[in-house]
Amino acid sequence: MTGLSLIIAFVVAIVAMILLISKLKVHPFLAILLISLVLALLAGIPLRQVPGVIGAGFAGTFTSIGIVIILGAFIGAVLEKTGAALKLADLVIRLVGQKRPALAIELMGWIVSIPVFCDSGFVILDPIRRAMARRTGASSVTMTVCLSCGLYVAHVFIPPTPGPLAAAQALGLENNLLLVIGIGILCSILPLTAGYLFARHIGRKVKSEDESDSARTVQTYEELKAGFGKLPSAVSALAPLVVPILLMALSSVVSMMHATGWGADLCLFLGTPIMALAVGAVLAICQLFGAGKGSDFYPLTNDTLKTVGPILFVTAAGGVLGKVIASSDMVNYITAHTDTFRSIGIFFPFLLAAILKTAQGSSTVAITTTAGIVAPLLGALGLAAPVDAALVVVAIGAGAMTVSHANDSYFWVVTSFGKLLVNDGYRTQTLMTLVIGLASMVEVFLLKLIL
């Protein structure tokens, strides 16, 4: 099967994959592998080569990005365990000020969600959200939407969160993570602004159930801080996040300068994503033992591996699908019709990720699957340059948060902890993710015109 018929088969395969995951409740790992196998057979890949194609696609993920994802998740787990995430939140409050609580909680969520999953981040920061709402008189709904927005934007845009990290690897940017981080931070401006304005608007129209229990809110906040004992210092809290970024930045500078010698080699060695995050993990371990929680080291590591395992396997399955596409005639067909697909350009990954996200609920699955599909097509789409590929990572992330509704666990975390009725959840969380997803794509498109 070649040409247009293969494109049609691909579309049918994607629809079938969505149905398997969302309707028949087949695990994404199995669904993606099954669809990859069927598509390989339909594409006419010789039977003897199919196992090799599947194996190469699967192994490629673990070879380049598996350890990085594990280390990033471990750093996040330690920050949560030691109270460093709470310390980071306090730093943001001091920076922004309590006169702008909604902005403070949004930026707080954005920072905390870089290493911590948005679901966990919301649970961690919710007591602070409620306390700030009561202490400042701000709308609880406004605070909820702002926190959700900040967490979500970083979750889908900025490594070392596993989704954008895996997308960067799939698109050949594993050695340009600093570029992906920079583009992710830059592309956060418009969605954070749009989310903040939407939160201010919807907060005047929707009321939550927790807007009458201020005493309990303040007590919960104080109890949370007391539960961690003495919080880590600002330097200790920031080090596991900032040091890896600085190491990767230094490596990029050394590489651009074409420096030589043992010092340059050391910088390049420490600046690789694996080694940079390994240094961050070591600093996190020091933080863990410094907080007197060394006994949690083994169970924390074990829990991290359990959490990351499904993500790694789904990511690897996405790599298989991408390898099948790359081994088929689809790339040649798209290349032969470059003008048509170039007209879609940067919006193609956004639309594909949005369809997958809305249909099956998981942002991480939407990101990794879309990245695997888009990777072989970057050249045909005219997006092969590193900056363009980094913008594709963000475009995929923008689609992967458009939209959050009842099939998304994050929707239920936000509505439950935000004390929102389901209908109000659609008016707040679902509509907010639509607003920030579209705002993100506007910024991506404008940057594509400029860069």
Residue, then its C-alpha position, 0 to 999 in steps of 0.5 A: m500500500t502506497g500513496l494516498s491509500l497509505i495516508i487514508a490507512f494511517v488516518v483510520a489507524i489513528v482513529a482505531m487507536i483512539l477507540l481502543i484507548s478511550k472506548l475499549k479501555v485498552h492500555p495505550f502501550l498495547a494499543i499503540l503497539l497493535i496499531s503499529l504492527v497493523l500499519a506496518l503490514l498494511a504499508g507493505i514492510p517485508l514480514r522479515q523486517v517488521p520485527g526489526v523495525i519494531g525492536a529498533g523503534f522501541a529500543g531507540t527510546f531507552t537508548s537516548i532518553g530513558i535514563v533522563i526521564i527517570l532522573g527528572a522524575f526522581i528529582g521531582a519526587v525529592l522536591e515534593k518529599t523534602g518540602a522544597a516545592l513548598k519553599l519554591a512556592d514561598l519564593v514566588i510569593r515573596l517575588v510577586g507579592q501577596k497583593r497579586p495572589a492569583l498571579a503568584i499562585e500561577l507562577m508558583g504552579w508554573i515553577v513547581s510543575i517543571p520537575v513535578f507532575c501537574d496532578s501532584g503539583f496541584v495536590i501539593l500547592d492546593p493548601i497554599r491556594r486556599a490559604m492565600a485566597r482567604r488571607t487576601g480575599a481573592s476568588s477561590v475559583t480564580m486561584t484554582v484556575c490560575l494554579s491549574c493553568g501554571l501547572y499545566v503550561a510547564h507540564v507540557f512545555i518544559p523538560p525535564t517533565p517526561g512528556p516534552l522530554a520524550a518529544a524532544q528526543a523523538l524530534g532529534l533534540e536530545n542534545n539540544l534540551l537547553l533550546v527546548i527549555g528556552i523555547g518552552i519558557l518563551c512560549s509560556i508567556l502568552p498562555l500564562t497571560a491568557g489563563y490569568l485573564f480568563a481566571r479573573h473573568i470566570g472567577r466572577k461568574v463561578k463560585s466554589e464550595d470552599e469559599s466559606d471555610s477560611a479557618r480550616t484553610v489557614q490551619t491546613y496551610e500551617e499544618l502543611k509547613a509544620g509537617f515538613g519541619k524545617l524547609p530547605s534553604a532557597v539555594s538547596a531547593l533551587a539547586p537540583l533544578v538550576v544546576p542541570i540547566l546551567l551545566m547544559a548552558l555551559s556545554s552549549v557555549v563551549s560547543m559553539m566556541h569549538a573549545t578544546g582541552w580537558g576543561a572543555d571535555l569536562c564541560l561537554f561531559l557534564g552538559t549532556p542531559i544524562m550527566a546534567l540531570a545526574v548531577g541534579a539527582v545527586l544534589a536532590i539526594c543530598q537535600l533528602f539526607g540533609a532533611g533527615k529523610g535518608s530512610d526514604f531514599y530507597p522507597l522514593t526511588n522505587d516509587t519513582l521507577k513505578t511511576v516512570g515505568p508506564i510513561l517509558f513504555v508508552t513513549a517507547a511504543g510511540g517510538v515504534l509507531g514513528k519507526v513504522i511511519a519512517s520505514s513506510d512509503m508515507v514520508n516519500y508521498i508527503t515529500a512529493h506533495t510538500d507544498t500541501f503539507r507545508s501549508i498546514g506546517i506548524f499547525f499539523p502537530f497541534l491538531l493531531a495532539a489536540i485530537l489525541k488529547t481530547a479523545q483519550g485524556s492523557s497529555t503524556v500519551a498525546i505528546t509521545t504519540t504525536a511526536g513519534i508520528v511527526a518526527p519522520l515528517l519534519g523535513a516534509l513539513g519544513l520544520a527540520a531546523p533545531v529552532d523549528a523542531a523545538l517549536v514543534v515540541v511546544a506545538i505538540g504540548a499546546g495540543a496536548m492540553t486542548v482540552s482537559h475534560a472528564n476523561d482526564s485525571y487532571f480534570w478530576v484533581v482540579t475539580s475535586f480539590g477546587k471544590l467545583l461541581v462537574n458542570d463548573g469544571y467544564r466552565t473553568q478547567t475545560l474552557m481554560t485549557l482551550v483558551i491557553g491551548l489556542a493562545s499557545m499556538v498563536e505564540v508558536f505561530l508568531l515565533k515561527l514567523i520571527l525566528 
